[in-house]
């Protein structure tokens, strides 16, 4: 799927990802933010093919978008759809979730949530 074919891809930018991640970190939790960070760091890798980047951009755009299947303001379940979309995207591009990506995610989660 090309990036322009994904309606949520237009929602994605580095700045919008970091704004959303920092704003919702506590409410969304480590699982959701961790999947978002995995997507983000996979996207930053130079050797990831365009189709994989398009998949990740769509998932991150869905996470960032205020319009999704379950509104993010819904208590407890508000981020389950975001988690599902990012998990599916990561399963699709799993070969590109390298040890380096995992290390970056781990370090950033400590930075955002503490130990």
Wavefront OBJ file of the C-alpha trace (Angstrom):
o trace
v 0.000 0.000 0.000
v 1.418 3.342 -0.969
v 1.644 6.051 1.661
v -0.735 8.300 -0.240
v -3.349 5.504 -0.401
v -3.668 5.406 3.382
v -6.125 7.946 4.760
v -4.273 8.113 8.068
v -0.844 8.736 6.533
v -1.668 12.438 6.217
v -1.922 12.613 10.013
v 1.694 11.520 10.496
v 4.699 13.737 11.064
v 7.596 13.388 13.492
v 6.354 16.390 15.456
v 2.760 15.112 15.662
v 3.960 11.688 16.810
v 6.072 13.114 19.647
v 3.322 15.525 20.685
v 0.768 12.697 20.877
v 3.171 10.293 22.611
v 4.111 12.790 25.304
v 0.558 14.062 25.790
v -1.071 10.653 26.205
v 1.791 8.600 27.657
v 0.291 8.143 31.112
v -3.278 7.512 29.915
v -2.281 5.249 27.036
v 0.318 3.303 29.023
v 3.606 1.645 28.260
v 2.155 -0.958 25.878
v 0.607 1.574 23.521
v 3.513 4.013 23.681
v 5.978 1.120 23.297
v 4.278 -0.041 20.082
v 4.210 3.539 18.848
v 7.911 3.897 19.553
v 8.667 0.634 17.754
v 6.785 1.935 14.726
v 8.546 5.287 14.941
v 12.041 3.810 15.186
v 11.384 1.299 12.377
v 10.356 4.262 10.241
v 13.679 5.989 10.991
v 15.748 3.048 9.690
v 17.231 3.746 6.258
v 17.121 0.172 4.958
v 13.398 -0.382 5.573
v 11.544 -0.733 2.236
v 8.927 1.811 1.183
v 6.012 -0.627 1.566
v 6.996 -1.277 5.192
v 7.385 2.427 5.907
v 3.961 3.080 4.362
v 2.436 0.446 6.653
v 4.061 2.017 9.705
v 3.109 5.562 8.677
v -0.520 4.451 8.366
v -0.467 2.909 11.845
v 1.174 5.980 13.372
v -1.279 8.230 11.553
v -4.134 6.210 13.052
v -2.593 6.594 16.516
v -2.194 10.353 16.036
v -5.593 10.953 14.448
v -8.316 12.196 16.774
v -10.828 10.251 14.670
v -10.638 6.485 15.085
v -12.816 3.472 15.924
v -12.749 3.945 19.699
v -12.326 7.543 20.868
v -9.115 7.955 22.871
v -11.019 9.755 25.618
v -13.012 6.586 26.374
v -11.725 5.302 29.731
v -9.720 2.048 29.734
v -10.525 0.918 26.180
v -9.781 4.196 24.392
v -6.383 3.091 23.113
v -7.103 -0.585 22.407
v -7.824 0.077 18.748
v -4.602 2.090 18.417
v -2.700 -0.753 20.073
v -4.291 -3.262 17.711
v -3.474 -1.254 14.594
v 0.143 -0.722 15.634
v 0.534 -4.375 16.664
v -0.762 -5.512 13.268
v 1.557 -3.100 11.462
v 4.523 -4.331 13.499
v 3.629 -7.955 12.795
v 3.661 -7.073 9.093
v 7.106 -5.459 9.288
v 8.494 -7.650 12.106
v 11.728 -8.426 10.296
v 12.595 -4.718 10.528
v 12.141 -4.520 14.317
v 15.841 -4.987 14.994
v 17.715 -5.205 18.279
v 18.759 -1.581 17.730
v 15.102 -0.531 17.398
v 14.228 -2.465 20.557
v 17.085 -0.817 22.479
v 15.931 2.650 21.416
v 12.373 1.835 22.505
v 13.531 0.551 25.879
v 15.637 3.655 26.523
v 12.831 6.023 25.515
v 10.288 4.190 27.690
v 12.609 4.656 30.670
v 12.893 8.328 29.732
v 9.099 8.732 29.516
v 7.959 6.467 32.362
v 10.994 6.057 34.579
v 12.410 2.669 35.600
l 1 2 3 4 5 6 7 8 9 10 11 12 13 14 15 16 17 18 19 20 21 22 23 24 25 26 27 28 29 30 31 32 33 34 35 36 37 38 39 40 41 42 43 44 45 46 47 48 49 50 51 52 53 54 55 56 57 58 59 60 61 62 63 64 65 66 67 68 69 70 71 72 73 74 75 76 77 78 79 80 81 82 83 84 85 86 87 88 89 90 91 92 93 94 95 96 97 98 99 100 101 102 103 104 105 106 107 108 109 110 111 112 113 114 115
